[in-house]
Amino acid sequence: MDTSLFQYDLPAGAIAQTAIEPRDAARLLVANTLDDRRFTDLPSLLDPGDLVVVNNTRVRPARVFATKETGGAVELLLTKRIDEIRWESLVRPARRIRPGTTMTAGSLRMTVETEPDRGVVIVEIAVEGGNGDVDDILPELGEIPLPPYFHGTLDDDERYQTMFARATGSAAAPTAALHFTPAVVEALHERGVHMAEVELDVGLDTFRPMADGQISDHQMHRERYSVPSSTVTAITEAKESGSRVVAVGTTVVRTLETAVGADGLSEAGSGSTDLFITPGYRTRIVDAVLTNFHAPGTTLIVMIAALIGPRWRDVYDHALGSGYRFLSFGDAMFIEVDS
């Protein structure tokens, strides 16, 4: 399938440039029926015994402004930690970056190891004096990397963190969960809906559209995930009782669909995933998905097409025509996965 099949016209005015308050005041489109609701209606869309699974990752303050030895300014976005000293990073301007380029930002000294590939390099980062880890230093000199299409401002960086965020490691927020509030969670509990958590570190594919060509040519970047045994137990109990597993966001879909054993059952553990969910894929664990409206030509749109088929265009046309707000700080939709 050609990547052009997953393009659509997204007017600039449809991209949310403010973070709505309260969080749960966002609109919620029921994709299967094109029913316009509010996010606070989510509990009424679920049944007692259903399981809602969220991603507890936390966004790292990974936007760093550095200075080359020649005096030039460089902006880096540390998208993934590879090992103790090496990081995958988006860099700009990339045209003047070559292997061996060195730069500093506060107590961090960075050396580029690879030629830029679509703006991505591998950098080796050392803390001068050996005092502390990079993750210990970033809160002092890094910034939370807000999405490049978001031109508004936030009064508090915590607005780009979900209420579940604990495990620092992502370059972007799992935005579907940004709508949750304690009041919504309490309403879910009162409804008899259960909740569980996984962790997936959101990485580079969140930032980049697919290149022209076939979707089969697109290589997903690997992202670290972890599924605790308590979540597997909750999934097993939901499945055995005939209840639904509801994934909050595409990151949770990929995590749950990766952590499956040969017997088709959920497995606890950690690892990395490059799962690319494309049309023809049938979910093994996930029964429904809560997600935002995604940018054209992205792997996220491809996943939505896999979940509900060609009518994804009808859903997006309805959302655009009805004034829904798109992308990270936008509204949400609830999808029951095609069986």
N, C-alpha and C positions, 0 to 999 in steps of 0.2 A: 504494500500500500504506500502510495506517495505521501510525503509529509504535507503536501499542499492540501490534502483532504481534511486536514485538521486546522486549517486557517479559518478565521472569521473576522469581520470588521468590528473592531473594538474602538468606539469613539473615545477620545481623551476625556470627555466629560463624564463618561461612565465609570472611570477609575476613581475609587474613593480616595480623597485627599485629606480627609479628617477621620479621626478615630471616634466613632459614635459613642456617646455616653448616655446611660450606662451601657456596658458591653452587650447585655442581653436585649437591648432595644433594636438590634439588627433584625432585618426581615429574614424570613425563611421560606424558600420555595420548595414545595413538595413536588419533586421532579416527575414522579409517575402520574400525577393527576393535574399538574400545573395549578395547584392550590396555593394561594398566597397567604402566608401566615407570618407570625412573629417568632423569634427564637424562643421566647418564653412559652410557646406552644409545644416545644419539643417533647415534654413529658407525655402530652396527650397523644402523640404519634407513636409512642412505644407501649409495649404491653408488660405487665408484671412478669418478672423472670428474664426479660431481655437484658443483655450485657452490653454496656457502653465501654469501649476501650479507648483510652487517651494516650498521647505521647508526652512523657514527662521531661523531655529534653529542655534545656535552657539555652538561650542565645548567648554566645560568647561575645564580648566586646572586641571583635576581631578586625575592625577597620582601623588601620594604623597608617599614620603619615610619617614617612621616613625621608632622610636626606642622603643622597649618594655622596661618595667621597669627592666627586667633582662639584658638589653643591646643588645639583638638580633635585627637585622635589619628586617624590614617588608616593603613590597611594597603594596600599596593599589591603586585600581582604583575605584573611587566613581562613580558607574554606574547610580544611581538614588537616588534622594532625596525623602524620604518617608514622612517626616514631618519636623517640625522645628529643631529637634535634631537628627533624625535617618536617616541613609543612607544605601542603599544596596551597597555592595562593593565586588569586586574581591580582594582576598588577597593571597599573596605568601611570603614565603612558608606557605601553609595552614596546614600542618601536625602538627605544634606546636601551633596552634591557638585554644583556647578553650573559652567558655563563661566566661566573667570576665577578660580576658586578657586586659591589659591597655597599651597604647603606646602614645607617643607624637611626634608631628611634628611642630616645631616652637611654635606658641601660641595655637595650637590645641591639645586637649586631647581627646583620643578616647578609648572607652570601647566596647569590643566585646559582643554582646548579644546572639548570636546563634552559634551552631556548624556549621563548614564549610559544605556546600552542593555543591559539585563539585567546590570548591574554592570560593563559595559565602557566605558572612556573612552579618549580620546586625550590624552596629556599631552606637553607640551613640557618637556624637561629640560635644564638648563644646569648646568655645573660652575662654581662660584664662582671667580672669578679666571681662568677659562679654562684652568686647569691640568689637563690630562689629559682623557680621554674617559670617558663614563659606564661603559663596560665595564672601564675601569681602576680605577674607584672602587668598583664593586659588591662585589668580594671583601672590601673593608674593612668595609662596612656592611650588605651584603645577606646574606640567608640562602638556603640551598638550599630551594626550595619543595617540601617533601614532600607527597604526595597528601593531600587533605583528609579522606579516609576512613581514613588511617593514623594511629592514635593511639599507636603505640609510639614508641620512641626508637632512634636509631642511635649506636653508639659512634664512628663515623667517617662523615662526609658522603660519603666516597668509595664507601660501600656503595650509594649511589644513583646511582653512575656505572658504566657498563659498562667492561669491560677494554679496549674499543676506543675509548673517548671521547677525542677530541682537539679537535674544532672547536666551541668554545663558541658556543651560540646558542639552546638549547632551554629551554622552561619546564617540561619534564618529561623523564624518561628514556625511551628506547625499551626498555621493561621486558623484552621477550622476551630481550634479550641480557644481562640481568643474571645469567643462569644460567651463562654461559660462564666457564670457567677456563682457564689455560694448559694444564692436563692434558687437558681436553676438546679444545682446539684441536690439541694434539699428536696425540691419538688420531685426529682427523679427517684430519690430514696423513698419518699412518701408514696410514690406510684408503685413501688416494688421493683424498680429497675436497679440492677447491680452495676458497679463500676470496677474497672481494672486498668492497669497501666502497663505500657511497654516503653522502651526507649529506642529512638532512632535519631542519629545525628544528621540533621538536614544539611546537605552539601551542595555541590556545584550545579547539579541539574535543575535546582530551583531557580538558578539565575540565567540559564542559557536556553534559548529556543533550539529546536532541532535544525540541522542544516538541510538544505535542499537535497532531495533524493528520496530513497525508500526508508520507511521507518525501521526496517530490518538492518539498515546500515548504521543506525544510531547506537553508540556504545554508552550505556549508563555508567556513571561513576559509582564506585562501591561506597557504601555508607555503613557505618557500624550500627549494630542493633543489639538489643538485649530483651529477652522475654523471661520474666520470673516464673517460678513454678506456681505461685499463687494465681497468676493470670491463666496459666494452662488449666489449672483446676477449675477456675471460674468458667472458662470456655467449654470444658468438658461437661460441666454441670448444665450449662445453657443448652448445649447440643442435645444432651440426653433427655432434657425436659421439653424439647421442641421449641425452645426460645431462640431469639435471634442474637447474633453477634453483630454489634453496630460499631464500625470503625470510625473514629473521629479523625478525618483527614486522610490524605493519600499516603502519608508516611506510615500510618498505622496499617493501612491496607497492605502495603509492601512488606511490612514487618510480619504481620500475621500470616500472609501467604508464603513467606519465605520459611518461617519456622514451623514446617510441617514434615512429619516423618513419612517413611515409605508406606505406613499404614493409613495415611491420610489424616492423622490426628495431630493436634498441636504439640509442639515440643518446646520445653524450656531450654534456655541457653543463650549464648552470645555468639556473634559472628559478624560477617559483613555480607551485604546483599547488593547485587546489581540487577535485581529482578525488574524487567520491563514488561508491564502488563499491557497487552495490545489486543485488538479485536480478535475474537476466537478463544481468548482465555476464559476459563470458568473458575470462579473462586471456589476454594475448598473450605475456607473458614468463615469468610465475611459474608453476611447476609444483607447488610445495609450500610450506607456510608453517609456521613455528614461532612460536607466539604464546602469550600468557597467557590467562587467563579474564577476560572483560571485564564491565563493569557493565551492568545492564539499561538498555534504552532509549537506547543510544548508537550512534553511527555505526559503531563497531567491531563491534558485534553484527550490524548490517546487513551489513557486509563478510563476516563469517563465514557468514551466511546465503547470501550470493552465492557463496561458495566451495564450500560443501557442501550447500546446499539446506535444506529443512525439517528434516532430521535434526540440525541444530544443537541442537535442543531435546533430542534423545536423548543427544547428547554432554554437554550441560550437566547434564541429569538424572543421568547416570551419574557425572559429576564430583562433583556435590553429594552424591549417595548414597554415594560412595566416599571422602568426606572430603578431596577435593582443596582446596587453599588458593587463594583467588581474589584477583584484582586485582594491583596492582603488585609486591608482594613474595610473590606466590603461586606456584603451580606452572605448568607449561606443557603445551601440547598440540601434536602434530604432525599437520598436515593435508595430505593429498594432494588437490589441487584437482580438482574434477569436470571432466572434459573435455567 
